[in-house]
Amino acid sequence: METIQEKAKLADERIQQLKSLIATIGTRQLDPEIYINVLQEENTRLKTRVQTLVDELITLENQRGVTQQYDFVNKVPKAPTQSVTQPKKPVEVPQPRTKAAPAAAAAAASSDQQEAKDKKDKKKKVTNEEKPTKPVANTATDITRFDLRVGKIVSVEKHPDADSLYVEKIDVGEEKPRTVCSGLVKHLQTSDLDQKLVIVLCNLKPAKMRGITSEAMVMCASTPDKVEILEPPSNSKPGDRVQCEGYDCSSPDAQIKKELCDQILPDMTTNDKGEATFKGVLWKVANVQGLIKSKTLVNVPIK
């Protein structure tokens, strides 16, 4: 930019020199006005070119974000831009807190403590009310531990791998019949069992018997020489529960092991009428008239 300005200045000086030179020419037969016009035209052309270059330079510098420090119109330096200073916000001085009177402070503290205690007591009360009471475990060794139900034998066949066992399908009031293995082959024919109503111990732990899982046990009056099924009243239906007066049989164990079963069975016998009893108390089917009995076996164990 400075080079362009210097050239423009030199051009002006050159014009002045030429004017002086022309003025001294007296002997030559040349018209001085011709030289002056030529030089003025050249000067105008140079100034126009210089201004064009200056404008292009300013445009390029503005595009690059360069601040102009020179006013080319008035040919003076530009005044520096003054930054505007934002007034500072006044600093807020915290005011000292006034202490409450001792009596008022003590009263407030006491109120807060009482409120906290009330909330704690209320929460404890709600928790105790919502906490479910655990059922008391039944530890009795009696018929209340047994899940005895009426069942109907819907099919019976010999065990494929055990000559002394039958495999029965028994409806006990559930979604599907249970599979039961019974050692009755030596004592009963399939016709003595098929489609018959029987009493079934349903919560005995399942056990495999020669490859087939037995899921219950058919209750029978038994001697070493003879075995008979216990027959419920004819109007009973599969799933009806067995009750025993004086014993709450409504909540039997979910499952019992053979060891517990062996402890309870000795107290189960038929009486002198062949009726099933526990410690001399008759078995009954819930909401059904009639008793559970063996056809001919009296005063014998039930197992």
Residue pairs with C-beta under 8 A, 6 or more apart in sequence:
1 54
1 57
1 70
4 50
4 53
4 54
5 50
7 46
7 50
8 46
8 47
8 50
11 42
11 43
11 46
11 47
12 43
14 39
15 39
15 40
15 43
18 35
18 36
18 39
19 36
22 32
22 35
22 36
23 32
25 32
54 72
58 68
58 72
61 68
62 68
67 81
68 78
69 77
69 78
70 76
70 77
70 78
71 77
71 78
99 105
100 108
135 251
138 144
138 145
138 251
138 253
141 260
141 263
141 264
142 247
142 264
142 267
142 278
142 279
143 244
143 247
143 249
143 264
143 267
143 268
143 278
144 247
144 248
144 249
144 251
144 252
145 252
145 253
145 256
145 260
145 264
146 201
146 203
146 242
146 249
146 252
146 256
146 264
147 201
147 202
147 203
147 241
147 252
147 253
148 199
148 200
148 201
148 202
148 219
148 241
148 242
148 249
148 252
148 283
149 172
149 173
149 199
149 200
149 202
149 238
149 239
149 240
149 241
149 242
150 172
150 173
150 197
150 198
150 199
150 200
150 232
150 236
150 237
150 238
150 239
150 240
150 241
150 242
150 285
151 170
151 171
151 172
151 178
151 197
151 198
151 199
151 200
151 216
151 218
151 238
152 170
152 171
152 195
152 196
152 197
152 198
152 238
153 168
153 169
153 170
153 193
153 194
153 195
153 196
153 198
154 169
154 170
154 171
154 177
154 195
155 168
155 169
155 177
155 194
156 166
156 167
156 168
156 169
156 190
156 193
156 194
157 166
157 167
157 190
158 165
158 166
158 167
158 185
158 190
159 165
159 166
159 167
159 181
159 209
159 210
159 212
161 210
161 211
162 181
162 209
162 210
163 185
164 183
164 185
164 186
165 181
165 182
165 183
165 185
165 209
165 210
166 181
166 182
166 183
166 184
166 185
166 188
166 190
166 193
167 179
167 180
167 181
167 212
168 179
168 180
168 181
168 182
168 193
168 218
169 177
169 178
169 179
169 180
170 177
170 178
170 180
170 198
170 200
170 216
170 218
171 177
171 238
172 178
172 200
172 202
172 216
172 238
172 239
173 237
173 238
173 239
173 240
174 239
178 200
178 202
178 215
178 216
179 212
179 213
179 214
179 215
180 200
180 214
180 215
180 216
180 217
180 218
181 209
181 210
181 212
181 214
182 217
182 218
184 193
184 218
184 220
184 227
187 226
187 227
188 227
188 229
192 229
193 229
196 229
196 231
197 231
197 232
197 234
197 236
197 238
198 218
198 219
198 229
198 230
198 231
198 232
199 218
199 219
199 229
199 230
199 232
199 242
199 276
199 283
199 292
200 216
200 217
200 218
200 219
201 216
201 217
201 219
201 261
202 216
203 252
203 253
203 254
203 255
203 256
204 216
204 217
204 255
204 256
204 258
204 261
205 255
205 256
205 257
205 258
206 213
206 214
206 215
207 213
207 214
207 258
208 214
218 229
219 229
219 230
219 276
219 302
219 303
220 227
220 228
220 229
220 230
220 294
220 302
220 303
221 227
221 228
221 230
221 270
221 274
221 276
221 294
221 297
221 300
221 301
221 302
222 228
222 297
222 300
222 301
222 302
222 303
223 297
223 300
223 301
226 297
228 294
228 295
228 296
228 297
229 294
230 276
230 292
230 293
230 294
230 302
231 292
231 293
231 294
231 295
232 240
232 285
232 288
232 290
232 292
233 285
233 288
233 289
233 290
233 291
233 292
234 290
235 288
235 289
235 290
236 285
236 288
236 290
240 285
240 286
240 287
240 288
241 249
241 250
241 285
241 286
242 249
242 283
242 284
242 285
242 286
242 292
243 249
243 283
243 284
243 285
243 286
244 278
244 281
244 282
244 283
244 284
245 281
245 282
245 284
246 281
247 278
247 281
265 301
265 302
265 303
266 301
267 278
267 279
268 276
268 277
268 278
268 301
268 302
268 303
269 277
269 299
269 300
269 301
269 302
270 276
270 277
270 293
270 294
270 297
270 298
270 299
270 300
270 302
271 277
271 280
271 282
271 298
271 299
272 298
272 299
273 293
273 298
274 293
274 294
274 295
274 296
274 297
274 298
275 282
275 283
275 291
275 292
275 293
276 282
276 283
276 291
276 292
276 293
276 294
276 302
277 283
282 291
283 291
283 292
284 291
284 292
285 292
294 300
